[in-house]
């Protein structure tokens, strides 16, 4: 993923590229941003950008070794969280 203009790997991705990187739809990523359940993002001017490290950290939260792994946290769905879910975060 080298930027042809600079020859450097991208440090920040715009929303469509971030969604493609995560393997989710653009709309789902936008919903995560609205509900506060998604990866950390930055606003630079009027543009929303995501750092690659933040995208990887967000997905790493839910890394598991088996279906019974109790140590893994949860990546919440793109919807408003219930009070119980908010307090568990």
N, C-alpha and C positions, 0 to 999 in steps of 0.2 A: 504494500500500500504506500508506495513512494509518490509524493506530489511531483508531477512532471515539471512544474514551474520552478520549484525550489530545490528539488532533488532530496528533500528531507521527508521523513515519515510525518504524518499529521499528528499534531498534539491535541487538537480539538476537532470534533465532528459536529456538523450541523444536524438538526433533527432527522432528516431523511437518512443520512449516512449512519447515524447512531442507531436508528431503528434497524437498518440492514445489518449492522455489526452485531446487534443483539438477537437478530432473527425474529423480531416482532414487527407488527405493523406500525406505520407512522402514527396512526390514530391511537393505538394502544399506548405508545410512548407519550403522546400528548396528554392522554388521560392520566397516566401515572404522574406527570408533571403537575397537572391540575389538582389531583388528590393528595399529592405529597408522598406517594408510595414508590416513586421511581428513583433513578440515580440522581446524584447531585448535578446540577447544571449551572451555567453562568449566563448572564445577559451582558453582552458586549454591544453597546449601542442598542439597537432594537432586535438584535439577533440572539437566539438561544444557541449555545454551544455546550458540548459535553466533552470533558477530558477523557481520554482513553482509560486512564487509571481509575477514574470514577466509575466508568461503565463496567470495568473488570471487577472492581471492588463490590459493586452492587450485585453482580451475579455470583461472586464468591461467597456471599452471605449464605446462600442456599446450597452450597456444595455438600454433597452427602456421599457416603460410601455404601450405604444400603438403605432400603426402605424403612428400616427400624432405627436408623441413626437419630439419636435424641439430641446430639450436640449441634446439629445444624439449625440455623435460624430460618425464618420464613421470608420469602419475597411475597408480599401481599398482592392480590389482584388489583387491577386498575379500577377501583371503586372507592367510595368514601369508607373509611374504617369505622367499625363499631367502637363504642367506648372501651370495651374489653380489649380489643385489638390495639387501640391507641395506648392503653396503659401497659400492654405487654412489650411494646417497642422500647 
